[in-house]
Amino acid sequence: MKLATVEDIPAVAELLNDPVIRPTIGGEGKLDPSNLIHDPRNRIYFDERGGACFAWHGPGIYEGHSFFKVRGRVAILTGWEILRLMNDARMIWGLTPEGNKPARWFNRKLGFQSQGMLDTPDRGRCELFVLEN
């Protein structure tokens, strides 16, 4: 698993826009990770299996999003590997659309705790997941 740098922007963009991954992220159009990677407080870890991005929201607090080509047990093991790299995070949180049951299951398998459902203006009804260290 590699921490993305500015030089990795094309590789991360290619991964995010892969036909297996892009539909799982939601929204429309091509994804560009440039802004996330250019901010040194954010982190994106990736390899050929997929990865995760962590947007900094304060000291030790990150909003997390995962993107994987792999599924099942391999995805869970990869998720745990990435979370070990985030060992300085005090809290990682994320919103998962209510209809994305596989992602909600995945969050629970990684140890995230549900904080309930909430309505969001841009994503609709989502479940808030939090992992605290």
Phi and psi in degrees as a GROMACS rama.xvg file:
@    title "Ramachandran Plot"
@    xaxis  label "Phi"
@    yaxis  label "Psi"
@TYPE xy
-117.805  139.847  LYS-2
-79.6994  122.133  LEU-3
-68.7487  138.42  ALA-4
-118.048  177.278  THR-5
-55.3694  -36.0186  VAL-6
-66.0951  -20.463  GLU-7
-90.5368  -0.800407  ASP-8
-52.1179  -48.4241  ILE-9
-60.9776  -39.998  PRO-10
-66.9633  -41.6486  ALA-11
-68.1342  -41.0338  VAL-12
-61.0687  -42.1776  ALA-13
-62.0288  -41.5586  GLU-14
-65.9869  -48.1077  LEU-15
-60.8321  -33.6861  LEU-16
-95.5036  7.12221  ASN-17
-58.7064  139.667  ASP-18
-58.7333  -22.0876  PRO-19
-79.095  -35.876  VAL-20
-91.0405  -45.7322  ILE-21
-51.3816  -44.5073  ARG-22
-64.4509  -22.9675  PRO-23
-79.5808  -12.3193  THR-24
-88.8455  -31.0919  ILE-25
91.3858  169.984  GLY-26
80.2033  -174.445  GLY-27
-123.216  155.864  GLU-28
82.0539  178.399  GLY-29
-77.513  139.47  LYS-30
-92.8564  139.157  LEU-31
-126.262  113.41  ASP-32
-83.6107  6.16294  PRO-33
-53.4023  -50.7385  SER-34
-61.3074  -41.3374  ASN-35
-62.7594  -45.4214  LEU-36
-72.103  -33.5363  ILE-37
-68.468  -22.3442  HIS-38
-88.2543  111.864  ASP-39
-66.3335  -11.5064  PRO-40
-77.3267  -24.3769  ARG-41
-84.2425  160.123  ASN-42
-137.383  139.224  ARG-43
-128.588  122.362  ILE-44
-107.248  138.393  TYR-45
-156.994  159.467  PHE-46
-159.22  -163.689  ASP-47
-66.7308  -18.3222  GLU-48
-80.9012  -22.349  ARG-49
135.773  -144.587  GLY-50
172.33  -160.942  GLY-51
-154.039  148.646  ALA-52
-117.453  146.448  CYS-53
-130.155  109.447  PHE-54
-89.5367  125.276  ALA-55
-68.1213  131.951  TRP-56
-125.002  5.13079  HIS-57
153.617  170.289  GLY-58
-54.695  113.785  PRO-59
75.9552  6.93676  GLY-60
-117.315  124.119  ILE-61
-133.696  145.173  TYR-62
-94.0578  124.666  GLU-63
-110.409  147.434  GLY-64
-143.36  133.745  HIS-65
-110.135  156.889  SER-66
-149.524  117.718  PHE-67
-130.75  143.444  PHE-68
-86.6241  -30.653  LYS-69
-84.8799  162.032  VAL-70
-134.396  173.21  ARG-71
61.1673  -139.151  GLY-72
-58.9736  -38.3644  ARG-73
-63.7257  -39.7802  VAL-74
-65.0778  -40.8189  ALA-75
-64.6157  -45.5367  ILE-76
-61.9179  -39.2745  LEU-77
-65.6597  -41.6389  THR-78
-60.4397  -44.0458  GLY-79
-63.1872  -39.562  TRP-80
-59.4316  -44.2098  GLU-81
-66.3637  -43.3709  ILE-82
-62.2531  -34.3375  LEU-83
-61.6612  -32.49  ARG-84
-71.0599  -19.7849  LEU-85
-95.7676  35.874  MET-86
-64.3714  -15.2204  ASN-87
-92.2056  -4.06229  ASP-88
-73.9462  133.157  ALA-89
-86.799  -31.4225  ARG-90
-151.773  135.525  MET-91
-124.3  130.047  ILE-92
-130.421  160.194  TRP-93
-163.832  155.448  GLY-94
-107.197  131.164  LEU-95
-121.115  126.417  THR-96
-54.7273  140.524  PRO-97
-53.9736  -37.5632  GLU-98
-77.1883  -8.17611  GLY-99
-93.3075  72.5016  ASN-100
-62.167  -38.981  LYS-101
-60.5633  -40.0975  PRO-102
-69.4664  -36.5094  ALA-103
-65.5088  -40.6988  ARG-104
-62.3239  -44.926  TRP-105
-58.623  -45.496  PHE-106
-56.9366  -44.0847  ASN-107
-64.4609  -41.189  ARG-108
-62.5372  -29.4969  LYS-109
-82.2502  -5.9769  LEU-110
101.671  3.77564  GLY-111
-70.9941  144.356  PHE-112
-104.184  134.663  GLN-113
-73.0496  135.17  SER-114
-108.179  12.0303  GLN-115
102.152  178.001  GLY-116
-95.2565  148.809  MET-117
-149.279  154.298  LEU-118
-92.3147  130.349  ASP-119
-116.225  148.743  THR-120
-69.2325  -28.5763  PRO-121
-104.662  -22.3451  ASP-122
-117.723  -2.1836  ARG-123
77.2936  -152.023  GLY-124
-76.2394  126.968  ARG-125
-134.662  156.558  CYS-126
-100.002  131.073  GLU-127
-90.495  124.441  LEU-128
-114.931  141.501  PHE-129
-135.246  136.995  VAL-130
-123.321  120.291  LEU-131
-113.536  143.263  GLU-132
